Amino acid sequence: MQKHGTQQTKEEEEHLILRSEIQSFNDATEHNRTILGVPDKKVDLKSMPTPLRWFAYCVGTLFVLMAIGMLVQYLNG
């Protein structure tokens, strides 16, 4: 690819391909994705290191158990 007579780097080409694949909903999401660095893909837990993956599973389980406990308290109270 050519850009004003100079060759683009591999990183610039990948960035352009990524931007063309993912369309922003509006200007705010575009700003969050490009300037603030908000991720636009879901996290793949299988690609994480094992301790971090187990931590994520434990936090998720605790969240669900606390939500169930709050629901039970609400229904009994």
Buried (B, 14 or more C-beta within 10 A) or exposed (E): EEEEEEEBEEEEEEEEEEEEEEEBEEEEBBEBBEEEEEEEEEEEEEEEEEEEEEEEEEEEEEEEEEEEEEEEEEEEE
